[in-house]
Amino acid sequence: MVLGAALGLCAASHAACTGDGKGGGVLKLDRCDEFEATGIYSRRNQQLLGAVVIGGTLGYALWEGSETTSGKTAWRSLDSMAIAGITTEVMKNVFQRPRPSQADNPDLWRQGGGNKSFPSGETATMAAFVTPVIMEYQQEHPAIWALSILPLYMGKARMASQGHWLSDVIAGGAVGVAAGVYSARRDTPLLLELTSDGVFVGLKKKF
């Protein structure tokens, strides 16, 4: 059993990307990059950013409610992230693409349920979070576009840790932006349609 596990690990290591290779995959965008998941691109930092964004947005939405501009924007970002998360999960199960850490060939698709590289869910989440915020405040505060660094960082980090190919990241970002635009244009956030009037009174009013 131990021998089998060792051989499997060796095979996986051999199959994974080990350096620059010729382009392939979607529009020949994808190639193997060296593993760089240390420092700023560490997996821990990726997970921490995701937790801060999701947890912070949820906490602010509950605290502020939906009767203010900032509160409603937070609810729209929650909508957007939920839509992006569901969409990317469905796509992962349809396309079943191996991650760069699983195989060195970006042209492999429909390889089984354990292959969930396409598209990048975490990049989609970051794009889904920032899009409603940027759409709401870009006229009044153009500097809000600086939030674009979050999906850009996550995309780069996911590639650096060999979790995704470049086309996975681009597709994830597109899904996130689309979800964000849809959510930002809704009068009532989807998550609040469960209430009779589509309004959530913030917790701050109870203290």
N, C-alpha and C positions, 0 to 999 in steps of 0.2 A: 504493500500500500504506500509506504514511504517512498519506495523506489519509483512507483508510478507517479506520485506527486512531484518528485524531483524531475523526472523526465518531462512531465507536463510543463513545469516551470521553465525548463530549458527550452522547450519547444516554443513556449510563449515569448521568451526573451529573444529567441532567434527570429520569430515572426514579426516582432515589434520594430518600429522605425529606429534606426541607429544613426542616422545622419542625412545629409542632403541627398536627395534622389531626384530622378526625373519627374516632371509634372504629370499629373494624371487626374482622375476624378472628374468633377464637374468643371467643364470649360478648361480643363488642364490646369486648374488653380492649385491643386493639392500636391504636396510633396512632403517627404519626411524631414522633420527638423530635430535638432539635438534636444535632449531632455534638459529643461531649464527650470524645473519646478522648485526653485530655492529662492530665498530672499523675498523680494516683493511679489514674485509669482508663485510662492508656496501654496500648496493646497489649503493649508490652514488659513491663509489670508483670503483666499477665494471664498471659503466657507464663512469666514467671519464677515466679509462684506455682504454676502447674501443674507446672512442672519440679521445684520444691522438694518439693511434696506427693508426687508420684509417685516421684521419686528417693529422697526421704527415707524414705518408707514401705517401698520395696523394700530400701533399704540397712539399715534397722533390722530388718526381717523376717529378712534373711539373717544379720545379726550376732547377733540375739537367739535365733533359732530358734523352734520352736513348742512348747517345753516349759514356757514361762512364760506368764502371763496376758497380759502386754504383747506378747510375741512372737506369740502366737496371734491377738491382736486385730489386729496389723499384717498378718498373713496374711489375715485376714478382710476387712480394708480393701482389700487387693490384689485379692482375689476380687471384692469389690463393685465396684471401679473397672473391672475387666475386664468384668464382666457389664454394667455401665452403658454402657461404651464400645461394646460389640458391639450392645447393644439400640438405642442412639441412632443408630448408623450405619445399622442396618437401617431404622429409622423414617425417617431422612433420605432414604434412597433410595426409600422407599415414598411419602412425602408430597410430596417435591420442591417445597418452598415457598421462594420467593425471600426473601433477606434484605432488611432495610430499606435496605441500601446498594445493592441491586439493583433494587428497585421500591418505589413509594410506596403500593402497594395490599396490605394485609394479607389480602385475601380471595383471593389467587392461590394455587392448589395445582396439583400435577402439571404443573409447567412445564419439566421436563427434568432430567437428571442433575446439572447444575451448580448446582442450587438445593437447598441443604441447611440451611435455617434451622430447621426443626422436627424434633426439639426441640434445645435447647442441650446439646451434648455436654460442654462445659467446666463448666457449672453442674451437670450430672449427675455429673461426676467429683468435684467438691467435696462434693456431698451424699453420694455413695457413700463417700467417704473418712471423713467425720465420723460417719456414722450408726453403724457398728459400735463406734467409740470411745465415743460418747455412751452407747450401750446398755450397754456393759460397765462404765463408770465413773460413771454418773449418780447411783447411790445413794450411793456412797462419796465422790464428789467432784462435787456439783451444779454447781460452776463450770465443769465440762467443757462445759456447754451453750453457753459462750461461743464454742466452735468453729463454732457455727451462722453466725457472721459470715462464714465463708469462702464458702459457697455464696451467701449474700446479696450479698456483695461482687462475686463473679464474675457473678452475674445482672445486677446493676446495671451493671457494667463492660461486659458484652457488649451491653446495650441502648445504653449511652452511646456505644459505638463503632459503632453501627448494624449489629452482627453478628446481632442477634436481636430479635424482637418479644417483648412481655411474656409472651404465651402460650407461646412457645418456652421461655422461662426457667422458667416454672411447670411445664411438662411435663417439662423436663430435671430439675428438682429432684425431681419426683415419681418419675421413673425411678430417680434416684440413691438416694432414700430406700428405695424398694422393694427395690432390689438390696442395700442395706445391711442391711435387716431380714432378708432371706433369708439373706445370708451370716453375719450374727451368730448366727442360730439353728441353723446347721449345727454339728455336733460336730467334723467334720473339714473344714478349708478345701478347696475344690475343687482349688486349685493343688497341694495336697499329696496328693491321692488318687492321683497318679502314683507315689508311693512305696508300698512294700509295707505299711507300718504307718501311713501318714499323718502321719509325724513328720519334721521337719527339724531336725537338730542345728545349733545356731547356730555361726557361725564363731568367736565369742568363745571357745568351748571348745577351739579349736585353737591358741590363742595363750596 
